[in-house]
Amino acid sequence: MRITDMHITPIAITDPPLRNAAGLHAPYALRTIVELVSDNGISGISEIPGSQAVTDALIEAREVVVGHDPFALNHLLHLLEQRFRSHGADARGQAPWDQRRLVHIFSAVEVACLDLLGKDMGCRVVDLLGGPARERVPFSAYLFFKHEGAGGPLEFDLDANADGWAQARQVSALDPEGIVAQASAMCDEFGFQSIKLKGGTLDPAIEVGSILALREAFGPDTPLRLDPNAVWAVDTAINWGKKMEGVLEYYEDPVRGQEAMAEVRQALSIPLATNMCTTSFEDLPASIRLGSEDIILADHHYWGGLRASVELGRICRTFGRGLSMHSNSHLGISLAAMAHLGAAVPNLTYALDTHYPWQSDEVVVGGQLPIEEGYYEITNAPGLGVELDREALARLHSSYLDCGLKNRNDEIEMQKIEPDWTFKPTRW
Amino acid sequence: MRITDMHITPIAITDPPLRNAAGLHAPYALRTIVELVSDNGISGISEIPGSQAVTDALIEAREVVVGHDPFALNHLLHLLEQRFRSHGADARGQAPWDQRRLVHIFSAVEVACLDLLGKDMGCRVVDLLGGPARERVPFSAYLFFKHEGAGGPLEFDLDANADGWAQARQVSALDPEGIVAQASAMCDEFGFQSIKLKGGTLDPAIEVGSILALREAFGPDTPLRLDPNAVWAVDTAINWGKKMEGVLEYYEDPVRGQEAMAEVRQALSIPLATNMCTTSFEDLPASIRLGSEDIILADHHYWGGLRASVELGRICRTFGRGLSMHSNSHLGISLAAMAHLGAAVPNLTYALDTHYPWQSDEVVVGGQLPIEEGYYEITNAPGLGVELDREALARLHSSYLDCGLKNRNDEIEMQKIEPDWTFKPTRW
């Protein structure tokens, strides 16, 4: 079997004004949909975070991918390494999403190849990853401090008749009461049994206060997580952390860098998690040496694909690390890939992060995938179990062309609300 | 798809009187052939080192395996863990082949499932492991000090008309001249481009002398390896090692245990390799902490299967370890599995160990698989690319019943030649 074509489609999806340490989500999140077509007429799909640089890199990768055997992924990675390393494209930025281009591009190609192979052979992606350890994959509620609005075009009117989650996702949430209301509406809708709050945005007193309010509202049986996005100082993280001992399931990236994480970890009796200080295989030796975290948040988009993430799972088992999963704003193709990975990895037992409830667009046939009782259940359909809705793809590609965004820049979005706001690596 | 039957066939294969630190190879090596049959009439096969305990454990495992989906390997491992951990079967002995039963049994099941899946779907095992990084897999000559004979029944006559390797494999080799003659004949026959000598058997002066004689005979372009089987003291290993700096490609298990290995490694400028001090995922944290070796010899039979070995490959890349491969006396099913693994793992770039030239029996259709120019080239046939020769299987099972051996015991075999010989963990 040979890959005969590779379609690369940047899309823009409506995204609400969610806050994080880098600023504010723009009205649209950018994703890129990749479709690989093989010479037997089967195609496989994948979805990755998008940007102009990603599109450019995928176009360059296409020269290597087309003509290749979709099974020969190790060889394909080797060819892509040769291609991309030659112009230093594996250099790494400071922002969490500014990862090495090679692993990002390869993840798009690998997931689409696995989907293609599964659809060709009549097996599921989870089967190609070692088979399911579970069929139902738990996801966590993902709460954000946010401003009013649901994202999308500027002229977009809020739905005055909305209720439940449809209403709650429109309103602002900038204090503990707002966060508890957001959590209640989201958990009512999706049945989530764990809750994560994205922090690093407001004064720690408000963020920790929100965690304590969630504990009060949901009780000790609902695991809680706080993610200050690495913008707290070590002292801040320790002092506020003391107030959350016995409350947090884990404390995600309170501080920046492996050394600082290790220092906080020594001072507290809360497990530390990361998707910022240990984000690649190259980071693991120092992670093990320093003891920078207890739990690693995998993300197949940034760790070089699904098989690489399974291998990360083995490393976590071997070196006594727990494993959870990171998310960006995403649609159903990524959700399915995350779920097949979550089903395959024996130790991926923490409920996975997902931004999915915040999204209203979809690119797969049948619309949004169901999350019920906090779980997404992988289906028996081959490959990833999802198909591309080509009308929706065309519409979302038009949104991409119309919205004018070419890169994610949360700082600029934040400055539209607070003109003097700038990103600070350590804010509190 | 469901597994409907699991055939477990212990076999005995003719094995020459090869020496190692544990004693002497018996006239027969024991292997066990596993065949899994599925409800669509396809079957998959595997081969593992055999013993009464292995047969018993496989019979017990069959209760879990039959009825299971061959794709759902993560779940199957979980079930086998529950089954075997309940009676402490993961306890570990002192000898290198006395590994935890669970990983050993699981490797038999996993390889047969992957062969079955490949044959069902029309793809190769290497494809299920991430695709080939190479199609031709390099193997190393594996030299042994040995006594006269080719193994097999006691009344077996040596073939007086044999020449080339067929002749060389019959004769004794107990000094440097014998080893060089053995190497020449083996390399002439199979084209090996790397040479390993199993040591730990004779005085270090003879073993190191043999390495220096091989260097003299083959020149600096043929990588050489010496494996003293962990029975040298630290001082012995360092003193003799100094004489092999610049000569050895790697020095395998000169001493016993990770601490001693780390001490020798600090003292020498030769890379250290192991299949004795770091032989499981549980051993890796201490290996990384202590720096006990540079190269790990994988063995899918003892690391829990092919996918686990791919994961070991990732760990080696991540933590700066090289990767090579260990061997026991084996037939073509194991050779094929080793080669598919060797083809898939990007960093399995050292020539792999194999005892295959020492074997004269075979259990796959078509007889012994070809090793040419030192390489075995995986074929395009589905699964492992080999089929069971049922007549040969029946004959080798008869040999098993007739030979009376139920376990490997190299010490007893050695005592037939030297009655006072006993195994010593540190001999020199």
Interface residues (C-beta under 8 A of the other chain):
Chain A: D69 F71 A72 L73 N74 H75 L76 L77 H78 L117 M121 G122 C123 R124 D127 L128 G130 G131 P132 A133 F281 E282 L284 P285 I288 R307 A308 V310 E311 R314 I315 R317 T318 F319 G320 A344 P346
Chain B: D69 F71 A72 L73 N74 H75 L76 L77 H78 L117 M121 G122 C123 R124 D127 L128 G130 G131 P132 A133 F281 E282 L284 P285 I288 R307 A308 V310 E311 R314 I315 R317 T318 F319 G320 A344 P346
